Amino acid sequence: MFPVPEPMRRALDAARDAALAGEVPVGAVVVKDGVIIAVGANAPRALCDPTAHAEIQAIRAAALALGSDRLEGCDLWVTLEPCAMCAGAIAHARISRLYYGAADAKGGAVEHGPRFFGQPTCHHRPDIYAGIAETEAAGILREFFASRR
Amino acid sequence: MFPVPEPMRRALDAARDAALAGEVPVGAVVVKDGVIIAVGANAPRALCDPTAHAEIQAIRAAALALGSDRLEGCDLWVTLEPCAMCAGAIAHARISRLYYGAADAKGGAVEHGPRFFGQPTCHHRPDIYAGIAETEAAGILREFFASRR
């Protein structure tokens, strides 16, 4: 078996941290020139912020770190297929490559629902790589929801 | 002519403030029980935050003020048709009613592009009222872009 790439490993760790905090376990990181420059964990409840998905947290931190609202040349790694909000943010941030883990048939907006990046009005489309460590990413989510029943 | 409702008036003022700051002029407010509880102006450049659209700014401020990531019973007024990112945030926040001004054929995601709230996977759909003070809202945008040419 091939090892999980380091950025996805870090995103999975962030997802586990979210679970420990009682949040739906999704994690994300932003990478520039091979270096992780931001990590985000899903935290809408703790932060009282409905927009605080892992991707948004990582993108906001990366943009602040770089001093620009454009993350050109940056990659986003996230454990779950992004929703419409996050897909829109990825386009606004001009993320170059999107790597994600588990697909999300209910809330995903990349290969499900609005299929945002395939819309003719989408002004920026990253290269997209899906299914990275998807079993582990989906397992963390499944375990979280099972423990709450 | 009917007067522009007070929340849209405030959103238009916020859009003008954004223009003065050199940002694409879009403004938004959140209303609860007839009271404006948050105002947001588009500010991605000033804040180095690609997610800092007017709607996101207003939603985040309102959620923080209410101490909850759910804005149930709250209305959002915004001068421009929301993009996919903002439409997703509106759904996550459980906004009850969405009132907007100008349509946005290029970036809008309500009546254009992904038509987010019409997707079967959309988990929350506000009541939607479009075209409120649309001439004024569109005029502020047109004037901003004309002045930059």
Chai-1 contact restraints between the chains, C-beta under 6 A:
chainA,res_idxA,chainB,res_idxB,connection_type,confidence,min_distance_angstrom,max_distance_angstrom,comment,restraint_id
A,P44,B,D69,contact,1.0,0.0,6.0,A-B,restraint_1
A,R45,B,D69,contact,1.0,0.0,6.0,A-B,restraint_2
A,C48,B,A63,contact,1.0,0.0,6.0,A-B,restraint_3
A,C48,B,L64,contact,1.0,0.0,6.0,A-B,restraint_4
A,C48,B,G67,contact,1.0,0.0,6.0,A-B,restraint_5
A,C48,B,S68,contact,1.0,0.0,6.0,A-B,restraint_6
A,C48,B,D69,contact,1.0,0.0,6.0,A-B,restraint_7
A,D49,B,R60,contact,1.0,0.0,6.0,A-B,restraint_8
A,D49,B,A63,contact,1.0,0.0,6.0,A-B,restraint_9
A,D49,B,D69,contact,1.0,0.0,6.0,A-B,restraint_10
A,P50,B,A63,contact,1.0,0.0,6.0,A-B,restraint_11
A,P50,B,D69,contact,1.0,0.0,6.0,A-B,restraint_12
A,P50,B,H92,contact,1.0,0.0,6.0,A-B,restraint_13
A,P50,B,A93,contact,1.0,0.0,6.0,A-B,restraint_14
A,T51,B,I56,contact,1.0,0.0,6.0,A-B,restraint_15
A,T51,B,A89,contact,1.0,0.0,6.0,A-B,restraint_16
A,I56,B,T51,contact,1.0,0.0,6.0,A-B,restraint_17
A,R60,B,D49,contact,1.0,0.0,6.0,A-B,restraint_18
A,A63,B,C48,contact,1.0,0.0,6.0,A-B,restraint_19
A,A63,B,D49,contact,1.0,0.0,6.0,A-B,restraint_20
A,A63,B,P50,contact,1.0,0.0,6.0,A-B,restraint_21
A,L64,B,C48,contact,1.0,0.0,6.0,A-B,restraint_22
A,G67,B,C48,contact,1.0,0.0,6.0,A-B,restraint_23
A,S68,B,C48,contact,1.0,0.0,6.0,A-B,restraint_24
A,D69,B,P44,contact,1.0,0.0,6.0,A-B,restraint_25
A,D69,B,R45,contact,1.0,0.0,6.0,A-B,restraint_26
A,D69,B,C48,contact,1.0,0.0,6.0,A-B,restraint_27
A,D69,B,D49,contact,1.0,0.0,6.0,A-B,restraint_28
A,D69,B,P50,contact,1.0,0.0,6.0,A-B,restraint_29
A,C83,B,G88,contact,1.0,0.0,6.0,A-B,restraint_30
A,A84,B,A84,contact,1.0,0.0,6.0,A-B,restraint_31
A,A84,B,G88,contact,1.0,0.0,6.0,A-B,restraint_32
A,A84,B,F116,contact,1.0,0.0,6.0,A-B,restraint_33
A,M85,B,M85,contact,1.0,0.0,6.0,A-B,restraint_34
A,M85,B,G88,contact,1.0,0.0,6.0,A-B,restraint_35
A,M85,B,A89,contact,1.0,0.0,6.0,A-B,restraint_36
A,G88,B,C83,contact,1.0,0.0,6.0,A-B,restraint_37
A,G88,B,A84,contact,1.0,0.0,6.0,A-B,restraint_38
A,G88,B,M85,contact,1.0,0.0,6.0,A-B,restraint_39
A,A89,B,T51,contact,1.0,0.0,6.0,A-B,restraint_40
A,A89,B,M85,contact,1.0,0.0,6.0,A-B,restraint_41
A,H92,B,P50,contact,1.0,0.0,6.0,A-B,restraint_42
A,A93,B,P50,contact,1.0,0.0,6.0,A-B,restraint_43
A,G113,B,Q119,contact,1.0,0.0,6.0,A-B,restraint_44
A,G113,B,T121,contact,1.0,0.0,6.0,A-B,restraint_45
A,P114,B,P114,contact,1.0,0.0,6.0,A-B,restraint_46
A,P114,B,F116,contact,1.0,0.0,6.0,A-B,restraint_47
A,P114,B,Q119,contact,1.0,0.0,6.0,A-B,restraint_48
A,F116,B,A84,contact,1.0,0.0,6.0,A-B,restraint_49
A,F116,B,P114,contact,1.0,0.0,6.0,A-B,restraint_50
A,Q119,B,G113,contact,1.0,0.0,6.0,A-B,restraint_51
A,Q119,B,P114,contact,1.0,0.0,6.0,A-B,restraint_52
A,T121,B,G113,contact,1.0,0.0,6.0,A-B,restraint_53
